[in-house]
Amino acid sequence: MLDIRRHIKDGGLLVVAESSRLLVPFKKSLADLLNKQHPADTHPFYWSKNSLSALLKCAGFEPVAVNRYFDSDILAIVAKKKNKIYLE
């Protein structure tokens, strides 16, 4: 995230989209994720609105818009680059 930050001008915007809706109840069942007909999804984590927003804030971005992810198949957050980085 910090490498991305270096390439965005001050006040610039970043859009992050996450396709997993496993954390939105009833959008995707666990059977869809762990399906025998498709290779296992080995991605080590899934992002929620709160966890992705927290990561963006730590890297010096301020979330300014979030889509209606509970009605959609994706979670999308638009964040603006700020002057401070919070890596505490």
Phi, psi and omega in degrees: 000325180290327175295319177298317181303320181297336183264001180251131180293159179303132181081358180290164183250148176233134175248126178241129179236137181236126187273344182284122177251022179301328182277356174263114187308133171071006176279322181218127180278161178296329177297328176291325180286317183253061184272134181290338181278345181236148178303148180298141176281114185259013177301131188285348182203164175232145184262138169258171177302316183292318182290321178291320176298319179296318177299315179299318179296318179298327181273004176092025176245148177247115177301129181243343178205143177226136179285174176278071187299335180286345176255001189232172176270355180230155169253122179234131179234131174259128182231146181255137179290128177252172182284330186259146173247133182247093181251029182278000000 
